[in-house]
Amino acid sequence: MPPDHCRACLDGAMAERRRKVGGGKMGAAVFGARCTLRYEMDLQFFNVTGNSKMLSLPGKKKDRAFVIVCTAYASAILCTRLLFWLLSVWRKQKRKMDLTEEPQNVDEILRSWRIEDASLEFSLYDFSQIADATVNFSPKNMIGEGGFGPVYKGVLTDGQEVAIKRLSARSRQGLVEFKNEIQVIAKLQHRNLVRLLGCCIHEEEKMLVYEYLTNKSLDHFIFDPIRQASLDWKRRIKIVDGIAQGLLYLHNLSRIRIIHRDLKAGNILLDSDLNPKISDFGMARIFPSDATQATASRLVGTYGYMAPEYVSDGLLSIKSDVFSFGVLLLEIISGKRSSGFQHNGEFYNLLEYAWELWKDRRWNEFIDQSFGDDYELEELMKYLAVALLCVQEKTVDRPTMPDVVAVLSSDGVTLPEPKQPAYSYAKVDVSVNVAVLSSRNDVTITTTNGR
């Protein structure tokens, strides 16, 4: 049946037709068919949903939805870009405020960084002094490059040679390391620690000025096929003893207890007499004297040197440095790097290789072959045993640095038999097992556990 409005139309049309043609049945049929045809055509353009009377235009509705989605998407992109722009503007303004509020004399700087009790020898250098000393930071004066910037050799106006660590100008992380290194090392004085002479602050430039050591770093010698021969067995054990004394001072004898956290061959500098000095305290942390361990929120360090409990659970203690010392001692004895070590075409790690030779009582195969026969087997066994004890998987099985120094300085000491060391369960590179951020200074100690 046609709807009501069609019926009214039909009645009116029939009445009009009757008036014109005499009102026969034929007129009614014609106009009924015409109205019915119109109704059927209307249904082709309109969609009647169920029994409801709501009509919709599908094509127009889809177009409208598409426009709405595109508009929302474009608005989201615009808002996101605007947010990032505002954030960048805020950061630039904050950096400018930090620079303008930065104290500009050494007393204010030391006081603001809580190192007012630092040595009076600590100086604040002018940028012009540093630029002149390094010949305007000439590439010829560059002697190294760390994770936060290059290191230059410089000569001050009085003829003193210095090493200048120039942090990246816009590195906020570098600023954290800069302050941290000053806060830590300015309070320390020991013959086996590198001496910090002062710093330079100029706009966004941050530089640390150290004593210059002529023989560079330990890795410059022991991993070089030619230079390693210049460090015979006696010189190497002298270097080991000096490193042990430096760690003993950091852990037990200084006014504050320090965990270095990045002890490695590259951070051991050698003076003209090949005396070792521990350097690079950017990752070091002051450790509570009444605590045995702490929990770090994130990991930093160098592949192959970090203790297993630090890697797996973020647990940090003085035994973490002891583990690093053990790895370093194995490298000094063997002349081989811990990371990426390869033997007979098969990848090991140095800890596993040392353990296999120790079990088979083939100690002489582990030692650097450049020594020839110029060493004492009993002394070699003692140093190798100490190294393996330092890299034990459980912290309780590792000695403390006072124990290490006592053993190394004594003869005829009976040592416990080492157990299988950490990272020695498969023939893989240590770095594969250690997934960390190398040379990043973003660890914070969040929890300490008392004794």
C-alpha positions as a LaTeX table, in Angstrom:
\begin{tabular}{lrrr}
\hline
Residue & $x$ (\AA) & $y$ (\AA) & $z$ (\AA) \\
\hline
Met1 & 0.00 & 0.00 & 0.00 \\
Pro2 & 1.19 & 3.50 & $-0.83$ \\
Pro3 & 1.76 & 5.79 & 2.16 \\
Asp4 & $-0.84$ & 8.33 & 3.26 \\
His5 & 0.61 & 11.26 & 1.33 \\
Cys6 & 0.48 & 9.15 & $-1.90$ \\
Arg7 & $-3.15$ & 8.23 & $-1.26$ \\
Ala8 & $-4.09$ & 11.88 & $-0.88$ \\
Cys9 & $-2.23$ & 12.66 & $-4.06$ \\
Leu10 & $-4.07$ & 9.86 & $-5.88$ \\
Asp11 & $-7.49$ & 10.97 & $-4.68$ \\
Gly12 & $-6.91$ & 14.53 & $-5.77$ \\
Ala13 & $-5.52$ & 13.49 & $-9.15$ \\
Met14 & $-8.47$ & 11.15 & $-9.80$ \\
Ala15 & $-10.96$ & 13.85 & $-8.98$ \\
Glu16 & $-9.25$ & 16.26 & $-11.36$ \\
Arg17 & $-9.10$ & 13.66 & $-14.07$ \\
Arg18 & $-12.79$ & 12.79 & $-13.74$ \\
Arg19 & $-13.60$ & 16.41 & $-14.22$ \\
Lys20 & $-11.57$ & 16.56 & $-17.43$ \\
Val21 & $-12.25$ & 13.17 & $-19.03$ \\
Gly22 & $-15.47$ & 12.15 & $-17.51$ \\
Gly23 & $-14.24$ & 10.34 & $-14.37$ \\
Gly24 & $-13.83$ & 6.81 & $-15.84$ \\
Lys25 & $-11.95$ & 3.94 & $-14.32$ \\
Met26 & $-9.24$ & 4.45 & $-16.85$ \\
Gly27 & $-8.21$ & 7.78 & $-15.32$ \\
Ala28 & $-7.96$ & 6.29 & $-11.89$ \\
Ala29 & $-5.77$ & 3.49 & $-13.20$ \\
Val30 & $-3.43$ & 5.87 & $-15.01$ \\
Phe31 & $-2.87$ & 8.14 & $-12.03$ \\
Gly32 & $-2.61$ & 5.21 & $-9.63$ \\
Ala33 & 0.14 & 3.66 & $-11.74$ \\
Arg34 & 1.92 & 7.02 & $-11.98$ \\
Cys35 & 1.90 & 7.56 & $-8.21$ \\
Thr36 & 2.96 & 3.96 & $-7.58$ \\
Leu37 & 5.87 & 4.34 & $-10.03$ \\
Arg38 & 6.98 & 7.48 & $-8.22$ \\
Tyr39 & 6.87 & 5.68 & $-4.90$ \\
Glu40 & 8.98 & 2.79 & $-6.23$ \\
Met41 & 11.51 & 5.21 & $-7.68$ \\
Asp42 & 11.73 & 7.00 & $-4.34$ \\
Leu43 & 12.63 & 3.71 & $-2.66$ \\
Gln44 & 15.63 & 3.39 & $-4.95$ \\
Phe45 & 17.07 & 6.64 & $-3.62$ \\
Phe46 & 16.05 & 6.35 & 0.05 \\
Asn47 & 16.92 & 3.65 & 2.54 \\
Val48 & 14.08 & 2.71 & 4.88 \\
Thr49 & 15.55 & 1.03 & 8.02 \\
Gly50 & 13.19 & $-1.56$ & 9.58 \\
Asn51 & 9.88 & $-0.11$ & 10.53 \\
Ser52 & 11.35 & 3.27 & 11.44 \\
Lys53 & 10.65 & 6.33 & 9.37 \\
Met54 & 14.27 & 7.66 & 9.54 \\
Leu55 & 15.84 & 7.99 & 6.10 \\
Ser56 & 19.61 & 8.31 & 5.34 \\
Leu57 & 21.85 & 9.12 & 2.41 \\
Pro58 & 24.73 & 6.59 & 2.49 \\
Gly59 & 27.06 & 8.39 & 0.09 \\
Lys60 & 26.86 & 11.74 & 1.81 \\
Lys61 & 27.21 & 10.15 & 5.24 \\
Lys62 & 30.46 & 8.42 & 4.26 \\
Asp63 & 31.85 & 11.63 & 2.82 \\
Arg64 & 31.02 & 13.48 & 6.01 \\
Ala65 & 32.72 & 10.78 & 8.17 \\
Phe66 & 35.83 & 10.90 & 5.97 \\
Val67 & 36.07 & 14.67 & 6.36 \\
Ile68 & 35.69 & 14.36 & 10.15 \\
Val69 & 38.44 & 11.73 & 10.41 \\
Cys70 & 40.85 & 13.72 & 8.25 \\
Thr71 & 40.18 & 16.87 & 10.24 \\
Ala72 & 40.79 & 15.07 & 13.55 \\
Tyr73 & 44.02 & 13.50 & 12.24 \\
Ala74 & 45.37 & 16.81 & 10.95 \\
Ser75 & 44.47 & 18.49 & 14.23 \\
Ala76 & 46.31 & 15.80 & 16.21 \\
Ile77 & 49.47 & 16.23 & 14.11 \\
Leu78 & 49.29 & 20.00 & 14.45 \\
Cys79 & 48.84 & 19.80 & 18.23 \\
Thr80 & 51.73 & 17.33 & 18.57 \\
Arg81 & 54.08 & 19.55 & 16.58 \\
Leu82 & 52.99 & 22.56 & 18.57 \\
Leu83 & 53.66 & 20.68 & 21.81 \\
Phe84 & 57.17 & 19.69 & 20.72 \\
Trp85 & 57.88 & 23.26 & 19.64 \\
Leu86 & 56.76 & 24.62 & 22.99 \\
Leu87 & 58.87 & 21.99 & 24.76 \\
Ser88 & 61.98 & 22.92 & 22.76 \\
Val89 & 61.42 & 26.62 & 23.50 \\
Trp90 & 61.07 & 25.81 & 27.20 \\
Arg91 & 64.27 & 23.79 & 27.21 \\
Lys92 & 66.21 & 26.57 & 25.49 \\
Gln93 & 64.91 & 29.12 & 27.98 \\
Lys94 & 65.78 & 26.82 & 30.88 \\
Arg95 & 69.31 & 26.29 & 29.52 \\
Lys96 & 69.77 & 30.05 & 29.23 \\
Met97 & 68.51 & 30.53 & 32.78 \\
Asp98 & 70.88 & 27.84 & 34.06 \\
Leu99 & 73.80 & 29.51 & 32.33 \\
Thr100 & 72.95 & 32.99 & 33.55 \\
Glu101 & 72.43 & 31.69 & 37.09 \\
Glu102 & 75.67 & 29.65 & 37.05 \\
Pro103 & 78.16 & 31.08 & 39.60 \\
Gln104 & 81.16 & 32.57 & 37.84 \\
Asn105 & 83.92 & 32.41 & 40.47 \\
Val106 & 85.59 & 29.35 & 41.93 \\
Asp107 & 84.41 & 29.88 & 45.50 \\
Glu108 & 80.74 & 30.10 & 44.46 \\
Ile109 & 81.07 & 27.09 & 42.17 \\
Leu110 & 82.70 & 24.92 & 44.81 \\
Arg111 & 80.13 & 25.99 & 47.38 \\
Ser112 & 77.18 & 25.39 & 45.03 \\
Trp113 & 78.51 & 21.93 & 44.14 \\
Arg114 & 79.15 & 21.07 & 47.79 \\
Ile115 & 82.94 & 20.79 & 47.47 \\
Glu116 & 83.91 & 23.84 & 49.50 \\
Asp117 & 86.38 & 21.66 & 51.40 \\
Ala118 & 88.34 & 20.89 & 48.24 \\
Ser119 & 92.07 & 21.44 & 48.03 \\
Leu120 & 93.21 & 25.03 & 47.64 \\
Glu121 & 95.14 & 23.87 & 44.56 \\
Phe122 & 91.86 & 23.49 & 42.70 \\
Ser123 & 91.59 & 26.33 & 40.17 \\
Leu124 & 89.04 & 27.86 & 37.84 \\
Tyr125 & 90.64 & 28.49 & 34.46 \\
Asp126 & 89.62 & 31.09 & 31.89 \\
Phe127 & 88.51 & 29.84 & 28.49 \\
Ser128 & 91.26 & 31.89 & 26.85 \\
Gln129 & 93.87 & 30.10 & 28.97 \\
Ile130 & 92.57 & 26.71 & 27.84 \\
Ala131 & 92.33 & 27.79 & 24.20 \\
Asp132 & 95.94 & 29.09 & 24.23 \\
Ala133 & 97.19 & 25.96 & 26.00 \\
Thr134 & 95.67 & 23.66 & 23.38 \\
Val135 & 96.46 & 25.91 & 20.35 \\
Asn136 & 92.76 & 26.59 & 20.01 \\
Phe137 & 91.91 & 22.90 & 20.46 \\
Ser138 & 94.08 & 21.79 & 17.59 \\
Pro139 & 93.49 & 18.22 & 16.36 \\
Lys140 & 97.23 & 17.67 & 16.82 \\
Asn141 & 96.77 & 18.20 & 20.55 \\
Met142 & 93.99 & 15.64 & 20.87 \\
Ile143 & 95.25 & 12.63 & 22.83 \\
Gly144 & 92.02 & 10.69 & 23.27 \\
Glu145 & 88.27 & 10.71 & 23.12 \\
Gly146 & 85.83 & 9.54 & 25.77 \\
Gly147 & 82.11 & 9.04 & 25.91 \\
Phe148 & 81.50 & 12.72 & 26.72 \\
Gly149 & 84.02 & 14.44 & 24.52 \\
Pro150 & 87.69 & 14.70 & 23.45 \\
Val151 & 90.79 & 14.98 & 25.66 \\
Tyr152 & 93.56 & 17.41 & 24.71 \\
Lys153 & 97.12 & 17.91 & 25.82 \\
Gly154 & 97.83 & 21.49 & 26.84 \\
Val155 & 100.74 & 23.59 & 28.03 \\
Leu156 & 99.95 & 26.45 & 30.41 \\
Thr157 & 101.81 & 29.76 & 30.40 \\
Asp158 & 104.05 & 28.58 & 33.26 \\
Gly159 & 105.10 & 25.55 & 31.21 \\
Gln160 & 103.02 & 23.02 & 33.10 \\
Glu161 & 101.63 & 20.21 & 30.94 \\
Val162 & 97.97 & 19.35 & 31.52 \\
Ala163 & 95.30 & 17.05 & 30.11 \\
Ile164 & 92.03 & 18.82 & 29.31 \\
Lys165 & 88.79 & 16.88 & 29.11 \\
Arg166 & 86.34 & 18.90 & 27.02 \\
Leu167 & 82.75 & 17.84 & 27.52 \\
Ser168 & 80.24 & 18.15 & 24.69 \\
Ala169 & 78.89 & 21.69 & 24.76 \\
Arg170 & 75.21 & 20.76 & 24.72 \\
Ser171 & 75.37 & 17.48 & 26.61 \\
Arg172 & 73.19 & 17.71 & 29.70 \\
Gln173 & 74.37 & 14.24 & 30.60 \\
Gly174 & 77.91 & 15.55 & 30.25 \\
Leu175 & 77.13 & 18.29 & 32.76 \\
Val176 & 76.00 & 15.64 & 35.25 \\
Glu177 & 79.30 & 13.80 & 34.77 \\
Phe178 & 81.21 & 17.07 & 35.00 \\
Lys179 & 79.76 & 17.99 & 38.39 \\
Asn180 & 79.95 & 14.42 & 39.64 \\
Glu181 & 83.62 & 14.07 & 38.77 \\
Ile182 & 84.50 & 17.31 & 40.52 \\
Gln183 & 82.45 & 16.43 & 43.58 \\
Val184 & 84.18 & 13.07 & 43.88 \\
Ile185 & 87.78 & 13.51 & 42.83 \\
Ala186 & 88.35 & 16.96 & 44.34 \\
Lys187 & 88.05 & 15.31 & 47.76 \\
Leu188 & 90.56 & 12.54 & 47.00 \\
Gln189 & 94.33 & 12.62 & 47.18 \\
His190 & 96.40 & 9.51 & 46.56 \\
Arg191 & 99.49 & 8.70 & 44.53 \\
Asn192 & 97.54 & 6.12 & 42.52 \\
Leu193 & 94.66 & 8.45 & 41.61 \\
Val194 & 94.91 & 11.02 & 38.82 \\
Arg195 & 95.04 & 14.57 & 40.19 \\
Leu196 & 92.36 & 17.08 & 39.19 \\
Leu197 & 93.86 & 20.57 & 38.91 \\
Gly198 & 90.72 & 22.56 & 38.16 \\
Cys199 & 87.96 & 23.24 & 35.68 \\
Cys200 & 86.79 & 25.76 & 33.10 \\
Ile201 & 83.24 & 27.03 & 32.64 \\
His202 & 82.50 & 29.29 & 29.68 \\
Glu203 & 78.92 & 29.68 & 28.47 \\
Glu204 & 77.98 & 26.11 & 27.52 \\
Glu205 & 81.59 & 24.87 & 27.56 \\
Lys206 & 82.56 & 22.58 & 30.47 \\
Met207 & 86.16 & 21.37 & 30.81 \\
Leu208 & 88.17 & 19.46 & 33.41 \\
Val209 & 91.92 & 20.05 & 33.80 \\
Tyr210 & 94.08 & 17.13 & 35.02 \\
Glu211 & 97.74 & 16.47 & 35.51 \\
Tyr212 & 99.26 & 15.20 & 32.28 \\
Leu213 & 100.66 & 11.65 & 32.28 \\
Thr214 & 103.15 & 11.03 & 29.52 \\
Asn215 & 102.53 & 7.32 & 28.94 \\
Lys216 & 98.79 & 7.53 & 28.28 \\
Ser217 & 96.63 & 4.59 & 29.35 \\
Leu218 & 97.42 & 0.99 & 30.21 \\
Asp219 & 95.50 & $-0.43$ & 27.24 \\
His220 & 97.84 & 1.55 & 24.98 \\
Phe221 & 100.54 & $-0.93$ & 26.04 \\
Ile222 & 99.17 & $-4.33$ & 27.00 \\
Phe223 & 96.92 & $-4.82$ & 23.96 \\
Asp224 & 99.46 & $-3.63$ & 21.40 \\
Pro225 & 101.61 & $-6.42$ & 19.88 \\
Ile226 & 104.71 & $-4.19$ & 19.81 \\
Arg227 & 104.39 & $-1.99$ & 22.92 \\
Gln228 & 103.32 & $-4.85$ & 25.22 \\
Ala229 & 106.90 & $-6.13$ & 25.25 \\
Ser230 & 107.98 & $-2.91$ & 27.03 \\
Leu231 & 105.97 & $-4.00$ & 30.08 \\
Asp232 & 107.75 & $-7.03$ & 31.46 \\
Trp233 & 106.43 & $-9.17$ & 34.30 \\
Lys234 & 108.00 & $-7.07$ & 37.08 \\
Arg235 & 106.61 & $-3.83$ & 35.67 \\
Arg236 & 103.15 & $-5.36$ & 35.32 \\
Ile237 & 102.92 & $-6.63$ & 38.88 \\
Lys238 & 104.08 & $-3.18$ & 40.03 \\
Ile239 & 101.17 & $-1.71$ & 38.05 \\
Val240 & 98.75 & $-4.25$ & 39.54 \\
Asp241 & 99.94 & $-3.44$ & 43.07 \\
Gly242 & 99.45 & 0.29 & 42.44 \\
Ile243 & 95.91 & $-0.20$ & 41.12 \\
Ala244 & 95.10 & $-2.33$ & 44.17 \\
Gln245 & 96.41 & 0.42 & 46.48 \\
Gly246 & 94.27 & 3.00 & 44.69 \\
Leu247 & 91.12 & 0.89 & 45.08 \\
Leu248 & 91.95 & 0.21 & 48.72 \\
Tyr249 & 92.09 & 3.96 & 49.28 \\
Leu250 & 88.72 & 4.51 & 47.54 \\
His251 & 86.97 & 1.73 & 49.44 \\
Asn252 & 88.51 & 1.96 & 52.91 \\
Leu253 & 91.01 & 4.74 & 53.54 \\
Ser254 & 89.60 & 7.97 & 52.07 \\
Arg255 & 87.27 & 10.31 & 53.94 \\
Ile256 & 84.40 & 9.07 & 51.79 \\
Arg257 & 83.84 & 5.59 & 50.39 \\
Ile258 & 83.89 & 5.60 & 46.58 \\
Ile259 & 82.81 & 2.93 & 44.11 \\
His260 & 84.48 & 3.63 & 40.77 \\
Arg261 & 82.11 & 1.51 & 38.61 \\
Asp262 & 84.18 & 1.78 & 35.42 \\
Leu263 & 87.55 & 0.28 & 36.29 \\
Lys264 & 89.23 & $-0.89$ & 33.08 \\
Ala265 & 92.57 & $-0.73$ & 31.28 \\
Gly266 & 91.56 & 2.45 & 29.43 \\
Asn267 & 91.00 & 4.25 & 32.73 \\
Ile268 & 94.42 & 3.40 & 34.18 \\
Leu269 & 96.92 & 6.13 & 33.25 \\
Leu270 & 100.72 & 5.70 & 33.48 \\
Asp271 & 103.18 & 8.41 & 34.45 \\
Ser272 & 106.76 & 8.73 & 33.22 \\
Asp273 & 107.88 & 5.99 & 35.63 \\
Leu274 & 104.97 & 3.72 & 34.62 \\
Asn275 & 103.23 & 4.22 & 37.95 \\
Pro276 & 99.47 & 3.64 & 37.56 \\
Lys277 & 96.83 & 6.23 & 38.36 \\
Ile278 & 93.10 & 5.48 & 38.33 \\
Ser279 & 91.21 & 8.06 & 36.28 \\
Asp280 & 87.75 & 8.95 & 34.94 \\
Phe281 & 85.49 & 9.30 & 37.98 \\
Gly282 & 82.45 & 10.47 & 36.01 \\
Met283 & 80.56 & 7.30 & 36.87 \\
Ala284 & 81.88 & 6.97 & 40.42 \\
Arg285 & 79.47 & 7.10 & 43.33 \\
Ile286 & 79.85 & 8.01 & 46.97 \\
Phe287 & 78.79 & 4.92 & 48.89 \\
Pro288 & 77.32 & 4.98 & 52.42 \\
Ser289 & 79.89 & 3.74 & 54.92 \\
Asp290 & 77.22 & 1.84 & 56.88 \\
Ala291 & 75.81 & $-0.02$ & 53.86 \\
Thr292 & 76.90 & $-3.24$ & 52.19 \\
Gln293 & 75.11 & $-2.82$ & 48.86 \\
Ala294 & 72.82 & $-0.49$ & 46.96 \\
Thr295 & 70.33 & $-0.81$ & 44.11 \\
Ala296 & 70.91 & 1.14 & 40.91 \\
Ser297 & 67.91 & 2.15 & 38.80 \\
Arg298 & 69.88 & 1.84 & 35.53 \\
Leu299 & 73.18 & 0.29 & 34.51 \\
Val300 & 76.34 & 1.92 & 33.21 \\
Gly301 & 79.80 & 0.59 & 32.63 \\
Thr302 & 81.92 & $-1.21$ & 30.08 \\
Tyr303 & 81.27 & $-4.60$ & 28.54 \\
Gly304 & 83.19 & $-7.43$ & 30.12 \\
Tyr305 & 84.10 & $-5.68$ & 33.38 \\
Met306 & 80.80 & $-5.63$ & 35.29 \\
Ala307 & 79.85 & $-8.02$ & 38.07 \\
Pro308 & 76.97 & $-10.45$ & 37.38 \\
Glu309 & 74.77 & $-9.26$ & 40.26 \\
Tyr310 & 75.07 & $-5.70$ & 38.96 \\
Val311 & 74.10 & $-6.76$ & 35.45 \\
Ser312 & 71.19 & $-9.02$ & 36.43 \\
Asp313 & 69.74 & $-7.24$ & 39.50 \\
Gly314 & 71.36 & $-3.79$ & 39.58 \\
Leu315 & 73.06 & $-4.58$ & 42.92 \\
Leu316 & 76.08 & $-2.37$ & 43.51 \\
Ser317 & 78.75 & $-2.77$ & 46.19 \\
Ile318 & 82.49 & $-2.55$ & 46.74 \\
Lys319 & 82.60 & $-6.14$ & 45.46 \\
Ser320 & 81.53 & $-4.74$ & 42.06 \\
Asp321 & 84.88 & $-2.95$ & 41.80 \\
Val322 & 86.62 & $-6.10$ & 43.05 \\
Phe323 & 85.14 & $-8.04$ & 40.13 \\
Ser324 & 86.35 & $-5.39$ & 37.66 \\
Phe325 & 89.79 & $-5.53$ & 39.26 \\
Gly326 & 89.87 & $-9.30$ & 38.73 \\
Val327 & 89.04 & $-8.95$ & 35.03 \\
Leu328 & 91.67 & $-6.22$ & 34.66 \\
Leu329 & 94.26 & $-8.42$ & 36.42 \\
Leu330 & 93.56 & $-11.28$ & 33.99 \\
Glu331 & 94.08 & $-8.86$ & 31.09 \\
Ile332 & 97.37 & $-7.58$ & 32.52 \\
Ile333 & 98.71 & $-11.11$ & 33.05 \\
Ser334 & 97.65 & $-12.42$ & 29.64 \\
Gly335 & 97.91 & $-9.31$ & 27.45 \\
Lys336 & 94.49 & $-10.18$ & 26.00 \\
Arg337 & 91.21 & $-8.29$ & 26.08 \\
Ser338 & 88.36 & $-9.76$ & 28.05 \\
Ser339 & 85.77 & $-8.79$ & 25.46 \\
Gly340 & 85.94 & $-10.47$ & 22.08 \\
Phe341 & 88.64 & $-12.93$ & 23.12 \\
Gln342 & 89.30 & $-15.67$ & 20.58 \\
His343 & 91.44 & $-18.79$ & 20.93 \\
Asn344 & 92.16 & $-21.32$ & 18.16 \\
Gly345 & 89.38 & $-19.84$ & 16.04 \\
Glu346 & 86.79 & $-20.34$ & 18.77 \\
Phe347 & 85.22 & $-17.52$ & 20.76 \\
Tyr348 & 85.60 & $-17.71$ & 24.52 \\
Asn349 & 85.64 & $-15.07$ & 27.14 \\
Leu350 & 88.87 & $-14.47$ & 29.02 \\
Leu351 & 87.41 & $-15.68$ & 32.31 \\
Glu352 & 86.52 & $-19.06$ & 30.87 \\
Tyr353 & 89.88 & $-19.41$ & 29.17 \\
Ala354 & 91.73 & $-18.66$ & 32.41 \\
Trp355 & 89.53 & $-21.14$ & 34.27 \\
Glu356 & 90.16 & $-23.95$ & 31.78 \\
Leu357 & 93.93 & $-23.49$ & 32.01 \\
Trp358 & 93.77 & $-23.23$ & 35.79 \\
Lys359 & 91.90 & $-26.53$ & 36.07 \\
Asp360 & 94.43 & $-28.21$ & 33.80 \\
Arg361 & 97.35 & $-26.65$ & 35.72 \\
Arg362 & 98.67 & $-25.03$ & 32.52 \\
Trp363 & 99.30 & $-21.60$ & 34.04 \\
Asn364 & 102.29 & $-20.84$ & 31.83 \\
Glu365 & 100.05 & $-20.94$ & 28.74 \\
Phe366 & 97.91 & $-18.10$ & 30.06 \\
Ile367 & 100.71 & $-15.62$ & 30.64 \\
Asp368 & 101.71 & $-13.07$ & 27.99 \\
Gln369 & 104.26 & $-14.85$ & 25.81 \\
Ser370 & 106.33 & $-11.67$ & 25.53 \\
Phe371 & 107.57 & $-12.38$ & 29.08 \\
Gly372 & 109.54 & $-15.37$ & 27.88 \\
Asp373 & 110.91 & $-17.13$ & 30.98 \\
Asp374 & 111.35 & $-13.91$ & 32.95 \\
Tyr375 & 108.86 & $-14.66$ & 35.72 \\
Glu376 & 108.47 & $-16.85$ & 38.78 \\
Leu377 & 105.87 & $-19.59$ & 38.48 \\
Glu378 & 104.85 & $-19.38$ & 42.14 \\
Glu379 & 104.29 & $-15.62$ & 41.84 \\
Leu380 & 102.33 & $-16.09$ & 38.65 \\
Met381 & 100.09 & $-18.69$ & 40.32 \\
Lys382 & 99.41 & $-16.29$ & 43.20 \\
Tyr383 & 98.35 & $-13.42$ & 40.95 \\
Leu384 & 96.26 & $-15.70$ & 38.76 \\
Ala385 & 94.54 & $-17.22$ & 41.80 \\
Val386 & 93.74 & $-13.74$ & 43.17 \\
Ala387 & 92.27 & $-12.75$ & 39.80 \\
Leu388 & 90.03 & $-15.85$ & 39.69 \\
Leu389 & 88.89 & $-15.27$ & 43.27 \\
Cys390 & 87.95 & $-11.68$ & 42.40 \\
Val391 & 85.71 & $-12.78$ & 39.50 \\
Gln392 & 83.70 & $-15.34$ & 41.45 \\
Glu393 & 79.98 & $-15.31$ & 40.67 \\
Lys394 & 78.85 & $-14.85$ & 44.29 \\
Thr395 & 79.97 & $-11.72$ & 46.08 \\
Val396 & 80.60 & $-13.63$ & 49.31 \\
Asp397 & 83.28 & $-15.67$ & 47.52 \\
Arg398 & 85.20 & $-12.56$ & 46.42 \\
Pro399 & 87.85 & $-10.96$ & 48.65 \\
Thr400 & 87.79 & $-7.32$ & 49.68 \\
Met401 & 90.52 & $-4.95$ & 48.55 \\
Pro402 & 92.26 & $-5.09$ & 51.99 \\
Asp403 & 92.42 & $-8.88$ & 51.53 \\
Val404 & 93.77 & $-8.49$ & 48.01 \\
Val405 & 96.49 & $-6.03$ & 49.05 \\
Ala406 & 97.47 & $-8.23$ & 51.98 \\
Val407 & 97.86 & $-11.30$ & 49.76 \\
Leu408 & 99.74 & $-9.51$ & 46.98 \\
Ser409 & 102.22 & $-7.97$ & 49.43 \\
Ser410 & 102.94 & $-11.25$ & 51.25 \\
Asp411 & 104.77 & $-14.41$ & 50.35 \\
Gly412 & 103.74 & $-17.95$ & 51.16 \\
Val413 & 100.08 & $-17.08$ & 51.76 \\
Thr414 & 97.66 & $-20.00$ & 51.42 \\
Leu415 & 94.69 & $-19.03$ & 49.25 \\
Pro416 & 91.33 & $-20.80$ & 48.96 \\
Glu417 & 90.84 & $-22.77$ & 45.77 \\
Pro418 & 88.91 & $-20.67$ & 43.22 \\
Lys419 & 85.54 & $-21.89$ & 42.02 \\
Gln420 & 84.23 & $-21.61$ & 38.51 \\
Pro421 & 84.06 & $-17.86$ & 37.75 \\
Ala422 & 81.12 & $-15.90$ & 36.42 \\
Tyr423 & 80.38 & $-15.78$ & 32.68 \\
Ser424 & 82.23 & $-19.06$ & 32.08 \\
Tyr425 & 79.36 & $-21.42$ & 31.31 \\
Ala426 & 79.42 & $-21.10$ & 27.52 \\
Lys427 & 81.96 & $-20.18$ & 24.88 \\
Val428 & 80.58 & $-16.73$ & 24.16 \\
Asp429 & 81.85 & $-13.21$ & 24.41 \\
Val430 & 81.18 & $-11.64$ & 27.81 \\
Ser431 & 79.61 & $-8.64$ & 26.10 \\
Val432 & 76.83 & $-10.87$ & 24.74 \\
Asn433 & 75.73 & $-11.60$ & 28.29 \\
Val434 & 75.92 & $-7.99$ & 29.42 \\
Ala435 & 73.18 & $-5.82$ & 27.93 \\
Val436 & 73.89 & $-2.35$ & 29.29 \\
Leu437 & 74.45 & 1.24 & 28.23 \\
Ser438 & 78.16 & 1.75 & 27.92 \\
Ser439 & 79.72 & 4.95 & 29.19 \\
Arg440 & 76.46 & 6.53 & 30.18 \\
Asn441 & 76.24 & 8.40 & 33.44 \\
Asp442 & 72.61 & 7.80 & 34.30 \\
Val443 & 72.67 & 5.46 & 37.26 \\
Thr444 & 71.19 & 6.67 & 40.49 \\
Ile445 & 71.40 & 4.81 & 43.78 \\
Thr446 & 67.90 & 4.47 & 45.09 \\
Thr447 & 68.11 & 1.92 & 47.91 \\
Thr448 & 70.78 & 1.07 & 50.45 \\
Asn449 & 70.86 & $-1.99$ & 52.63 \\
Gly450 & 72.45 & $-1.59$ & 56.03 \\
Arg451 & 74.63 & $-4.08$ & 57.76 \\
\hline
\end{tabular}
